[in-house]
Amino acid sequence: MKEQSSRPSRRTWAGAVASGLAICTAMGLGTGVSAASPHANASSKPIVLWVDSARLPMVHAWQMANPSVKLDVVTFDGGSGGDGSIQSMVGLSNRTGHGWPDIVFSENANDVQSLGQAPFNFPATLNNGLVSNATLNNFTAGVNDPCMIGKKLECLRNDLGFDVLWVNVPLMKQFGYTIPTTWQQWQKIGENVAAKHPGYIIGEQGVPWDEDIYLQAAQCHLNDVVAPFVVESNPKDPNCTNMTKLLDPLLKDGSVPIANDFGSTFAKQYGGKVLMTVGPAYDSRAIFEGSGSALNSPKGTYEAAAPLKWAGAKQTWTGNVGGGLWILSSHSSQLAAAANVMVGLATSTTSQNLSQAYPGYAPAAKSWIAIQDKSGLFARPLAPVFAAAAPEIWPGWSQTPWNVFSLWGQNVVPNLVSGSTVTSQLSVMATAIANNARNYGYQVEG
């Protein structure tokens, strides 16, 4: 057997697409051609892995620690922004009868829901013994719920995007504010900031994931799968309107403006002026502190505070902005070997210590957060807040075949930019969800 190099081989997405299209054209295959049956097990074959460039360091680290495992790594966009690239390539492989990867990484938490339905039928089922219960039980509670299609587990989560309250510690002290614990307290501070410290902000709106940050945390039943192929989308739900009516004045007075903290102009416009913001755990190094972050704030400027709760509520719920998926192909000719690789990438500290966000696998999360806290970048350790917030993601905002980020970005954000209220956009979003749901064969209630 030929010895495999310790570094995985790499091919480009463009090369894979060109090759696949050429085969498809030469064979004259159309959309009606069914997928071929999986080949017999051939454990000596490299395991084909599709990942985006951001996950390459994780893959390289795992491969270096496991040099006997053969990997053929194809880099692609990871389905970024819900562009459907994974679905396009899987559809091509289904038509040609070959070319499927053994494992694919997706940036979109809803991809497994679309890939798990016809005409794709791509993911392999993991909770039938392919992945041990001992491994599955070590994931943070609820983290793999978006991977469930009926009673079948169709993916493993790589990381979590639960929201916390990010706080500028020096500014809070300078302005004399106490860290809020409820949305109502946060709103009150926003009103005071607008009046006494104009130009400073306590959050932002106008990005495709606003609905996850605000509406999911409010337990808004706008995208809630309540039964198989039944979704509740109720724009008049008080949980929805209470939150939007809280946001509308803050949008108007500029304390929660239309802004994108991942945008190119955000640092120039709001650098040094972000008093607070509600955002995902991965904002730690992406937005606030450390080399390469958007704001590149001085060491010790920000801390993570507990997610906000609704005044009077017993339970704190937080939104979830994304979180990547590892999906095993049902077409793999070496399911057991590929499953072992996928489990290693999703759970080992070797790979997960290099994750860009808080790992879904609890033991790896402890290691990852210890590295963040050891950096000393943040005013207080992140570990206690992150550990408490990770299982507080509200499960009623469901992962569905349609991409909710895209629907909010396409249908709502332009109207907010034009001056519409957030409350007025609930019905717009509900209509967009209902139209997409029916296209996927769902019944809509609301």
Secondary structure, DSSP 4 states (H G I P E B T S, - for coil): -PPPPSSPEEEEHHHHHHHHHHHHHHHT--TTPPPPPPPPP-TTSPEEEEE-GGGHHHHHHHHHH-TTS-EEEEE--TTGGG--HHHHHHHHHHHHT----SEEEES-TTHHHHHTSTTT--BPP-TTTTS-HHHHTTBPTTTTGGGEETTEE--EE-EE-BEEEEEEHHHHHHHTPPPPSBHHHHHHHHHHHHHHSTT-BS--B-STTHIIIIITTTT-TTSEEEETTEEE--TT-HHHHHHHHHHHHHHHHTSS-B--TTSTTHHHHHTT-B-EEEEETTHIIIIIBSTT-SS-BPTT-EEEEPPPB-TT-SS--B-B----EEEEBTT-S-HHHHHHHHHHHHH-HHHHTT-SSEESBHHHHHHHHHHHHHTT-SSS-SHHHHHHHGGGB-TTS---SS-HHHHHHHHTHHHHHTT--TTTHHHHHHHHHHHHHHHTT-EEE-
